[in-house]
Amino acid sequence: MTIFTSYYAGEIRGEAVSISLYPPKGFQGKHLPLFAPTPELLKWWKSSASDTNAEQEYTRQFHEILLCRQQLIDIWVAKQEKNSHDMTLCCYEKTGDFCHRHQVGREVIQRYLPKLWGGEVGLGTVTQEKISTICGQKIILPATYPPQVLSLIEKCHELGYRVKCDRLECGYYQVSLNGEDLGVWSELGVLGVLSGLQEKFYRERLIPSVAMAAKARGKNNQQDIKMPSWVLVNDTQSEISDPVGQSVTAKLNPERAETRIVEQMSLL
């Protein structure tokens, strides 16, 4: 069995299952309101500016709706593990447009039924692994990871930072680099971390061994204190630079690390 997403006028694979609040007139497939937005959320969306801010707010509200339906979702998931027929979860928006079905795919199918995830019809066949060759070496990445996460992991590897991201059952990511634990992050947070690893300023705060070396150099004013051997040469040769008004030894508050990283990365 494979579970896809698509729109009503697009290609349907297997059984068509509507997850919009109101299926189109004459629709012959099944209706699954479990994954539909509430009337209130739909009304709010139609009256919104439908811009990036509205999309983020819609995503936040729909996430809360899915959490409230968790027990019913668990029952549905258990049934699909015994199902042998392909299905396509359908809504109105075309492939590539903002639609709650993509969130259902990420937060439900990819999280609880990753082996059954077929992706959005029209975006190509999703395989279980994505193999990239970087600097002559092959790295294997789960194809069910969001495209942005995959892209940033590849960029880190290209820069010499062989970061590892393991997705946990809860949907969060356990991030490590050369055996050093960089913490557990949500999808939004891991985007900030992976982006931060590509910038010297954030790297010196995200990686424990690098942060300690940078702190020691700044405190003792000793440039001969070495960074970890795997850190790139251009890092070890350059002086530590910080934004005006921020101390070299400043630390990210663990409780606000995720928020601050994302906020700071938006300014780059």
C-alpha positions as CSV (number, residue, x, y, z in Angstrom):
1,M,0.0,0.0,0.0
2,T,1.1,3.5,-0.8
3,I,-0.5,6.8,0.4
4,F,-0.3,9.8,-2.0
5,T,-1.6,13.4,-2.0
6,S,-3.1,15.2,-4.9
7,Y,-5.9,17.6,-6.0
8,Y,-9.3,16.6,-7.3
9,A,-8.6,17.6,-11.0
10,G,-5.1,16.0,-10.9
11,E,-3.9,12.4,-11.1
12,I,-5.4,10.0,-8.6
13,R,-3.6,6.8,-7.7
14,G,-5.7,4.1,-6.1
15,E,-8.7,5.1,-4.1
16,A,-9.6,8.8,-4.0
17,V,-10.2,10.1,-0.4
18,S,-11.4,13.6,0.1
19,I,-9.8,15.5,3.1
20,S,-11.3,18.9,2.3
21,L,-14.1,20.1,4.5
22,Y,-16.6,19.9,1.7
23,P,-15.9,17.5,-1.2
24,P,-16.7,18.8,-4.7
25,K,-20.2,18.1,-6.1
26,G,-20.4,14.6,-7.7
27,F,-17.3,13.3,-6.0
28,Q,-17.4,9.5,-5.9
29,G,-14.7,8.7,-3.5
30,K,-14.6,8.5,0.3
31,H,-14.7,11.6,2.6
32,L,-12.3,11.7,5.5
33,P,-13.2,14.8,7.7
34,L,-10.5,13.6,10.2
35,F,-7.9,15.5,8.1
36,A,-10.1,18.4,7.1
37,P,-9.9,21.9,8.6
38,T,-12.6,23.2,10.8
39,P,-15.3,25.5,9.4
40,E,-13.9,28.3,11.5
41,L,-10.3,27.8,10.2
42,L,-11.6,27.6,6.6
43,K,-13.6,30.8,7.0
44,W,-10.6,32.6,8.6
45,W,-8.4,31.5,5.7
46,K,-10.8,32.8,3.1
47,S,-10.9,36.2,4.7
48,S,-7.1,36.4,5.2
49,A,-4.5,37.9,2.9
50,S,-3.4,34.4,1.9
51,D,0.2,35.6,2.2
52,T,3.2,34.0,4.0
53,N,2.1,35.2,7.4
54,A,-1.4,33.8,6.9
55,E,0.1,30.5,5.7
56,Q,2.2,30.3,8.9
57,E,-0.8,31.1,11.1
58,Y,-3.0,28.5,9.2
59,T,-0.3,25.9,9.7
60,R,0.0,26.6,13.4
61,Q,-3.8,26.4,13.9
62,F,-4.2,23.3,11.8
63,H,-1.3,21.7,13.8
64,E,-3.3,22.3,17.0
65,I,-6.4,20.8,15.3
66,L,-4.5,17.6,14.5
67,L,-3.2,17.3,18.0
68,C,-6.8,17.5,19.3
69,R,-7.7,14.6,17.0
70,Q,-4.7,12.5,18.0
71,Q,-6.6,9.6,19.4
72,L,-8.7,9.3,16.2
73,I,-5.6,9.6,14.1
74,D,-3.9,6.8,16.0
75,I,-6.9,4.5,15.2
76,W,-6.8,5.5,11.5
77,V,-3.1,4.9,11.3
78,A,-3.4,1.4,12.8
79,K,-6.0,0.5,10.2
80,Q,-3.8,1.6,7.3
81,E,-1.0,-0.7,8.4
82,K,-3.4,-3.6,7.5
83,N,-4.7,-2.0,4.3
84,S,-3.4,-3.3,1.0
85,H,-4.9,-0.7,-1.4
86,D,-3.2,2.5,-2.6
87,M,-5.0,5.8,-1.8
88,T,-4.7,9.4,-2.6
89,L,-5.7,12.1,-0.1
90,C,-7.3,14.9,-2.1
91,C,-8.1,18.6,-1.8
92,Y,-8.7,21.5,-4.2
93,E,-5.3,23.3,-4.5
94,K,-3.0,22.4,-7.3
95,T,0.3,20.7,-6.8
96,G,2.8,23.3,-5.5
97,D,0.1,25.6,-4.0
98,F,-0.3,26.0,-0.3
99,C,-2.7,23.3,1.0
100,H,-3.4,21.6,4.3
101,R,-2.9,18.2,2.6
102,H,0.8,18.8,2.6
103,Q,0.8,19.3,6.3
104,V,-1.2,16.0,6.7
105,G,1.5,14.3,4.7
106,R,4.3,15.7,6.8
107,E,2.7,15.5,10.3
108,V,0.7,12.3,9.9
109,I,1.8,10.0,7.0
110,Q,5.5,10.7,7.1
111,R,5.6,10.6,10.9
112,Y,3.5,7.5,11.6
113,L,3.5,5.6,8.2
114,P,6.8,6.6,6.6
115,K,7.1,3.3,4.6
116,L,3.7,3.9,3.1
117,W,4.4,7.5,2.0
118,G,4.3,8.1,-1.8
119,G,4.4,11.9,-1.8
120,E,2.5,14.4,-3.8
121,V,1.5,13.0,-7.2
122,G,3.2,15.0,-9.9
123,L,6.4,15.7,-8.0
124,G,8.0,12.5,-9.0
125,T,8.2,9.1,-7.3
126,V,9.4,9.2,-3.8
127,T,12.0,6.5,-2.9
128,Q,12.9,5.4,0.6
129,E,16.4,6.8,0.2
130,K,18.1,9.7,-1.5
131,I,21.7,9.1,-2.5
132,S,24.0,12.1,-3.1
133,T,27.6,12.1,-4.1
134,I,29.6,14.9,-2.4
135,C,33.4,15.2,-2.7
136,G,33.6,11.7,-4.1
137,Q,31.7,10.2,-1.2
138,K,28.1,8.9,-1.2
139,I,25.7,10.0,1.6
140,I,22.3,8.4,2.0
141,L,19.5,10.6,3.1
142,P,15.8,9.5,3.9
143,A,13.8,10.7,0.9
144,T,10.8,11.3,3.2
145,Y,12.6,14.3,4.8
146,P,11.3,17.7,3.7
147,P,13.2,19.1,0.6
148,Q,14.6,22.1,2.6
149,V,16.1,19.8,5.2
150,L,17.6,17.5,2.6
151,S,19.1,20.5,0.7
152,L,20.6,22.0,3.8
153,I,22.1,18.7,4.9
154,E,23.8,18.4,1.5
155,K,25.2,21.9,1.7
156,C,26.6,21.2,5.2
157,H,28.4,18.1,3.8
158,E,29.7,20.1,0.8
159,L,31.3,22.5,3.3
160,G,32.9,19.7,5.2
161,Y,30.4,19.5,8.0
162,R,29.1,15.9,7.9
163,V,26.1,16.6,10.0
164,K,23.7,13.8,10.9
165,C,20.0,14.2,11.4
166,D,17.9,11.4,12.8
167,R,14.2,11.8,12.8
168,L,12.6,10.6,16.1
169,E,9.2,9.0,16.4
170,C,7.8,12.3,17.7
171,G,8.8,14.0,14.4
172,Y,11.7,16.0,15.9
173,Y,15.3,15.7,14.7
174,Q,18.3,14.5,16.7
175,V,21.2,16.5,15.3
176,S,24.9,15.5,15.7
177,L,28.2,16.5,14.1
178,N,31.3,14.3,14.4
179,G,29.9,12.6,17.5
180,E,28.9,15.9,19.2
181,D,25.3,16.2,20.2
182,L,23.7,19.4,18.9
183,G,20.3,18.8,20.4
184,V,16.8,17.8,19.5
185,W,14.9,20.2,17.2
186,S,11.6,20.6,15.5
187,E,11.5,20.9,11.7
188,L,11.6,24.7,12.0
189,G,14.4,24.5,14.4
190,V,16.5,22.1,12.4
191,L,16.3,24.4,9.4
192,G,17.9,27.1,11.6
193,V,20.6,24.8,12.9
194,L,21.6,23.5,9.5
195,S,21.7,27.0,8.1
196,G,23.7,28.2,11.2
197,L,26.3,25.5,10.6
198,Q,27.2,27.2,7.3
199,E,28.0,30.5,9.1
200,K,31.0,31.0,11.3
201,F,29.3,33.2,13.8
202,Y,26.5,30.6,14.6
203,R,28.9,27.6,14.2
204,E,30.9,28.9,17.2
205,R,27.8,28.8,19.3
206,L,26.1,25.7,18.0
207,I,29.0,23.2,18.3
208,P,30.0,22.5,21.9
209,S,33.8,21.9,21.2
210,V,34.0,24.9,18.9
211,A,32.1,27.1,21.4
212,M,34.5,26.1,24.2
213,A,37.6,26.8,22.1
214,A,36.2,30.2,20.9
215,K,35.3,31.1,24.5
216,A,38.8,30.2,25.7
217,R,40.5,32.2,22.9
218,G,38.3,35.2,23.7
219,K,38.8,35.0,27.5
220,N,42.5,34.5,27.5
221,N,43.2,36.5,24.3
222,Q,45.2,33.5,23.1
223,Q,45.0,32.8,19.4
224,D,47.1,29.7,19.7
225,I,44.3,27.8,21.4
226,K,43.3,25.4,18.7
227,M,39.8,24.7,17.4
228,P,38.8,21.0,16.9
229,S,40.9,19.4,14.1
230,W,38.0,18.9,11.8
231,V,37.0,22.6,11.7
232,L,37.7,24.1,8.3
233,V,41.0,25.9,7.8
234,N,39.4,29.3,7.0
235,D,37.7,29.2,10.5
236,T,41.0,28.6,12.4
237,Q,42.8,31.4,10.5
238,S,40.2,34.1,10.9
239,E,39.5,36.1,14.0
240,I,36.4,35.8,15.9
241,S,34.0,38.5,14.9
242,D,30.7,39.4,16.5
243,P,27.9,41.9,15.8
244,V,28.3,45.2,17.5
245,G,27.3,45.1,21.1
246,Q,27.5,41.3,21.5
247,S,30.2,39.6,23.5
248,V,32.4,36.9,22.0
249,T,31.5,34.7,24.9
250,A,27.8,35.1,24.6
251,K,25.9,31.9,24.9
252,L,22.6,30.9,23.4
253,N,20.0,30.4,26.1
254,P,19.0,26.7,25.7
255,E,15.4,27.6,26.3
256,R,15.4,30.2,23.5
257,A,18.0,28.7,21.2
258,E,15.6,27.5,18.6
259,T,13.7,30.8,18.4
260,R,16.8,32.9,18.4
261,I,18.5,30.9,15.7
262,V,15.5,31.1,13.4
263,E,15.1,34.9,14.1
264,Q,18.8,35.5,13.5
265,M,18.9,33.4,10.3
266,S,16.1,35.5,8.8
267,L,18.4,38.5,9.0
268,L,21.2,37.0,6.9
